[in-house]
Each structure stands twice: as C-alpha cells, then as structure tokens.
C-alpha cells in the first residue's frame, strides 16, 4: 500500500478511485484524468438512467470504455467491480475518516438539492425529507457502507498483489499525491 508521498512504479493509464459516497472520488478522478490526459468516465452517469432507473446498457458501456488504453473512473457497482479491477493498473483508495465523509456528503447533498442541480440523465437529488424515509438515501448509504470500501480494497490487494494501491486519508494528502508522485510519474 502506497501513501501520498511514495513514488508510483509506473505511469498509470487506467485508474480506479475507490471510496464511499462523499469521499471525493469524482472530484479526484477528474483531477487525475486531467493530469494523465485521459478521459474521466463518470460511472454514475453510465449507471443512472432517467428517473434513477439503472440503464440496461450499463455493463456493456463499462466494458466498452474499459477496453480503451487510458481512462479514469470511480470503482463502484457490484456488476462491474471485478472487470474494472482486472483492467486497472492503479487503484486510489480515498479513505478519509467517517465523520469527514459524512460532513462532505451532507454538504454536497444539500447544495445539489437546494440548487436543483441536475446530476445524470435528468435526475436531481430527491427531497430532503427522504433522508428519513429512504433507507438508501445517499447520506444514510454513505454512513452504512463506509467500512465496506476498506474490506473491498483489502480483498483486491489479495487478488491482485501486482496492482499498486495508493491510500489517501485527507484532501491535503490528495493534493500532495497529485502534485508529487502522480505528477512525477506523468513526467
């Protein structure tokens, strides 16, 4: 497991960002993609169709983009986890403390809802009252699934000991890694 200051063994081309909802995967993925000059494929946009209905072409779409030589995406959705892990040449585990993730996901959810910000395929955050009624509300989901990511990353490290994994525990570590080891690997 590499930290924010450890050199990367090679220039990455296919990068996965792991973390619970609100950990900063999409923001960091976009920054990694920009540094690499690779496309950032926002996996939520492939998964969620209009009305929050899963898109029937999701798995096909993931296989199509992941066949490419370079890409950056978030590592989520059980249907494609293994496939993406097999194709990746670097995994970045965003692992801030649970309280930090909770603060970030609450703020993000409030801003998106109050601004009625379109997310993917016409979808917007549901009314705030759904926090109390929807067991899969993103804030509740983030809290309950937080420990799963570390277990999933540990399992991947056993299955793919050749895959470099970088663990970043704060925004400051993300900035250090982007400006340090990743920037040096890109050259």
Secondary structure, 3 states (H helix, E strand, C coil): CECCCCCCCCCCCEEEEECCCCCCHHHHHHHHHHHHCCCEECHHHHHECHHHCECCCHHHHHHHHHCCCCEEEECCCHHHHHHHHHHCCEEEEECCCHHHHHHHHHHHHHHHHHHCCCCCCCCCCCCCCHHHHCCCCHHHHHHHHHHHHHHHHHHHHHHCCCCCEEEECCHHHHHHHHHHHHHHHHC
